[in-house]
Amino acid sequence: MRVLVVTAVPAERDAVTRAVGRPPSIRAVPGAEVHRAGPFDVVAGGAGPAAAAAATAFALAAARTPGTGAADSSTPDLGAPGSGTPGSGTPGSGSHDPGARDSRSPDFWSPDFRPPDFRPPDDAPYGLVVSAGIGGGFAPAAPVGSLVVASGIVAADLGAETPDGFLPVTGLGFGRDLFVPPASLVREVAEATGAVRGRVLTVSTVTGSADRTAALLAAHPGAVAEAMEGFGVAEAADRLGVPVLELRAVSNAVGPRDRDAWRIGEALAALTEAFGKIAPVVEGWTHDRLDRLRAPHRD
Ligand SMILES: O=C(O)c1cccc(C(=O)CC[C@H]2O[C@@H](n3cnc4c(=O)[nH]cnc43)[C@H](O)[C@@H]2O)c1
């Protein structure tokens, strides 16, 4: 099974592809650059749920575009990382000059542009989408350096502030605030990696105070971590009925802001090790009937 992995930044993307042990092949699709290594197609989609949703949707849609296959010359191979290839940064990480041509996808800004074909080599669509990267861990469940796999992916700050406190978007009578990854896959990934299982919160603002930490834990008692992309990735995957997983390596404790205490290198190394361990797991996994029937609000 081919797996789409969406990270926020290139350092996280490269930590995932490093797990495979040989250089990734790199291709441009509209709005993104896909790094392929082993079963993983990895995209650094940008920080936050909106960028993550957009990158995921583009990558999924590009893989489903009918055409002649992944070898189509309209999707130029951009070479290995570190080769000086332009466009290897995070899409959307800088301001865009609409007058400039995008070297990642040369025809993208042309009025004649048609989406290039980019399908997994077996011509199958992606069987799984993974939101991956570093994250903040809630103590004591998820210490720095540990791994977490989401049993539920929660939009923790999507809703309304009221005089009585925060009202989730579902309390407003629309939207959703939870995606539940397939339980069998969560279990297998946790067993293979030693990851802590629990809800992972998606926030648009990194938590930076004890009060906010306490409020999040009061609202989500089982939360083990927070990050900024999982819910956006899940929203996009869900529209195509593709199962989703979120796997994070804890770089910092959720709490009063202390950037000097972040252990990013340690977390990226843990992420690489984790993807090495889950490669055989995801390749062998099939989305069984029980998982499909599982009630969306049970995790
Ligand atoms: O500066 C670097 O070298 C570097 C390398 C890899 C990643 C980064 C990031 O800043 C990633 C941002 C990404 O990380 C997630 N994250 C990490 N900790 C937290 C947190 O406490 N609360 C929320 N999100 C967190 C998040 O998904 C960001 O998009 C830098």
The ligand as an SDF file (V2000), in Angstrom:
LIG
                    3D

 30 33  0  0  0  0  0  0  0  0999 V2000
   13.7180   24.9020   13.7370 O   0  0  0  0  0  0  0  0  0  0  0  0
   13.8520   23.7560   13.2700 C   0  0  0  0  0  0  0  0  0  0  0  0
   14.9340   23.2450   12.9460 O   0  0  0  0  0  0  0  0  0  0  0  0
   12.6400   22.9420   13.1340 C   0  0  0  0  0  0  0  0  0  0  0  0
   12.7620   21.6350   12.6800 C   0  0  0  0  0  0  0  0  0  0  0  0
   11.6310   20.8770   12.5840 C   0  0  0  0  0  0  0  0  0  0  0  0
   10.3860   21.3950   12.9260 C   0  0  0  0  0  0  0  0  0  0  0  0
   10.3000   22.6940   13.3600 C   0  0  0  0  0  0  0  0  0  0  0  0
    9.0200   23.2780   13.7380 C   0  0  0  0  0  0  0  0  0  0  0  0
    8.9190   24.3360   14.2800 O   0  0  0  0  0  0  0  0  0  0  0  0
    7.8350   22.4670   13.3970 C   0  0  0  0  0  0  0  0  0  0  0  0
    6.5590   23.1930   13.6660 C   0  0  0  0  0  0  0  0  0  0  0  0
    5.5210   22.1640   13.8760 C   0  0  0  0  0  0  0  0  0  0  0  0
    5.7710   21.4560   15.0530 O   0  0  0  0  0  0  0  0  0  0  0  0
    4.5960   21.1230   15.6890 C   0  0  0  0  0  0  0  0  0  0  0  0
    4.7410   21.4680   17.1040 N   0  0  0  0  0  0  0  0  0  0  0  0
    5.8420   21.2220   17.8140 C   0  0  0  0  0  0  0  0  0  0  0  0
    5.6360   21.5190   19.1020 N   0  0  0  0  0  0  0  0  0  0  0  0
    4.3880   22.0010   19.2010 C   0  0  0  0  0  0  0  0  0  0  0  0
    3.6060   22.4610   20.3020 C   0  0  0  0  0  0  0  0  0  0  0  0
    4.0130   22.4970   21.4780 O   0  0  0  0  0  0  0  0  0  0  0  0
    2.3510   22.8850   20.0160 N   0  0  0  0  0  0  0  0  0  0  0  0
    1.8590   22.8530   18.7510 C   0  0  0  0  0  0  0  0  0  0  0  0
    2.5750   22.4100   17.7040 N   0  0  0  0  0  0  0  0  0  0  0  0
    3.8140   21.9750   17.9210 C   0  0  0  0  0  0  0  0  0  0  0  0
    3.4960   21.8320   14.9240 C   0  0  0  0  0  0  0  0  0  0  0  0
    2.7820   20.8770   14.2320 O   0  0  0  0  0  0  0  0  0  0  0  0
    4.2040   22.8130   14.0240 C   0  0  0  0  0  0  0  0  0  0  0  0
    3.6640   22.9600   12.7620 O   0  0  0  0  0  0  0  0  0  0  0  0
   11.4060   23.4820   13.4700 C   0  0  0  0  0  0  0  0  0  0  0  0
  1  2  2  0
  2  3  1  0
  2  4  1  0
  4  5  1  0
  4 30  2  0
  5  6  2  0
  6  7  1  0
  7  8  2  0
  8  9  1  0
  8 30  1  0
  9 10  2  0
  9 11  1  0
 11 12  1  0
 12 13  1  0
 13 14  1  0
 13 28  1  0
 14 15  1  0
 15 16  1  0
 15 26  1  0
 16 17  1  0
 16 25  1  0
 17 18  2  0
 18 19  1  0
 19 20  1  0
 19 25  2  0
 20 21  2  0
 20 22  1  0
 22 23  1  0
 23 24  2  0
 24 25  1  0
 26 27  1  0
 26 28  1  0
 28 29  1  0
M  END
$$$$
